[in-house]
């Protein structure tokens, strides 16, 4: 089992989760983070750290559409090991539904 970053991270990208990950399995896109499911050790420490409540175990039904998204982008985006700055308008986007179409496939700038 692994943890998966889901839709609410889009345009929030708070990165608190990155700081606590013991295996550095987060990867950064322009407006989204992903977890590499092949590196995740299922420790779960990232889940409660996410202010956007966007991280769930892959056994949770709401991760169904996001597991492959995490896998795909973890293979092409840069690894992130330190918390960076969240977007200035992150709090404005937190909790807004229908953000999937806003997901950028561009890598992050860290």
C-alpha positions as CSV (number, residue, x, y, z in Angstrom):
1,X,0.0,0.0,0.0
2,X,1.1,3.6,-0.6
3,X,-0.3,7.1,0.0
4,X,-1.6,9.1,-2.9
5,X,-2.0,12.9,-3.4
6,X,-5.4,13.8,-4.8
7,X,-7.2,16.7,-6.5
8,X,-7.3,19.2,-3.6
9,X,-3.5,19.6,-3.7
10,X,-3.9,21.3,-7.2
11,X,-3.0,25.0,-6.9
12,X,-2.6,24.6,-3.1
13,X,0.7,22.7,-3.0
14,X,1.4,23.5,0.7
15,X,4.4,21.1,1.0
16,X,4.1,20.5,4.7
17,X,4.0,16.8,3.9
18,X,7.4,16.9,2.2
19,X,9.2,17.9,5.5
20,X,8.0,14.7,7.3
21,X,8.6,12.1,4.7
22,X,11.3,9.7,5.9
23,X,12.0,8.3,2.4
24,X,11.8,11.5,0.3
25,X,9.1,10.1,-2.1
26,X,7.5,13.4,-3.1
27,X,7.9,14.9,-6.5
28,X,7.0,18.4,-7.5
29,X,4.9,19.8,-10.4
30,X,4.2,23.4,-11.2
31,X,1.0,23.3,-9.2
32,X,0.7,19.9,-7.6
33,X,2.8,17.3,-5.7
34,X,2.8,13.6,-6.1
35,X,4.0,10.6,-4.2
36,X,6.0,7.9,-5.9
37,X,4.0,4.8,-5.0
38,X,7.0,2.5,-5.5
39,X,9.0,4.5,-3.0
40,X,6.3,5.2,-0.4
41,X,6.7,2.9,2.7
42,X,3.1,3.4,3.9
43,X,4.2,5.1,7.1
44,X,1.3,7.6,6.9
45,X,3.1,10.5,8.5
46,X,2.4,12.8,5.5
47,X,-1.4,12.4,5.7
48,X,-2.1,14.4,8.9
49,X,0.5,17.1,7.8
50,X,-1.4,18.1,4.7
51,X,-3.4,21.3,5.3
52,X,-5.4,20.6,2.2
53,X,-6.3,17.1,3.4
54,X,-5.4,15.8,-0.1
55,X,-3.4,12.7,0.9
56,X,-5.0,9.3,1.4
57,X,-4.0,5.7,1.4
58,X,-4.4,4.0,-2.0
59,X,-7.0,1.8,-0.5
60,X,-9.4,4.8,-0.1
61,X,-11.9,4.9,-3.0
62,X,-11.3,8.6,-3.6
63,X,-7.7,7.8,-4.8
64,X,-8.9,5.6,-7.7
65,X,-8.4,8.3,-10.3
66,X,-5.2,9.6,-8.7
67,X,-2.9,6.6,-8.2
68,X,-1.8,6.5,-11.8
69,X,-1.4,10.2,-11.9
70,X,1.0,10.0,-9.0
71,X,2.9,7.2,-10.6
72,X,3.2,9.0,-14.0
73,X,4.4,12.3,-12.7
74,X,6.7,10.8,-10.1
75,X,8.7,9.4,-13.0
76,X,9.2,12.7,-14.7
77,X,9.0,15.5,-12.1
78,X,11.9,16.4,-9.8
79,X,12.2,14.9,-6.4
80,X,11.5,17.4,-3.6
81,X,13.0,16.9,-0.1
82,X,12.4,20.3,1.6
83,X,9.3,22.4,2.1
84,X,9.2,25.3,-0.3
85,X,6.7,28.2,-0.5
86,X,3.1,27.5,-1.2
87,X,1.5,29.6,-3.9
88,X,0.4,33.0,-2.7
89,X,-3.2,32.1,-3.4
90,X,-3.1,28.6,-2.0
91,X,-5.6,29.2,0.7
92,X,-8.1,30.6,-1.8
93,X,-7.9,27.3,-3.7
94,X,-8.1,25.0,-0.7
95,X,-11.3,23.0,-0.8
96,X,-12.5,24.2,-4.2
97,X,-14.0,21.3,-6.2
98,X,-13.4,20.6,-9.9
99,X,-9.7,21.4,-10.0
100,X,-8.6,18.3,-12.0
101,X,-8.6,20.2,-15.3
102,X,-6.2,22.8,-13.8
103,X,-3.4,20.2,-13.2
104,X,-0.3,21.3,-15.0
105,X,2.0,18.6,-16.3
106,X,5.0,21.0,-16.1
107,X,7.7,20.2,-13.5
108,X,8.2,22.3,-10.4
109,X,10.8,25.0,-10.1
110,X,12.5,24.0,-6.8
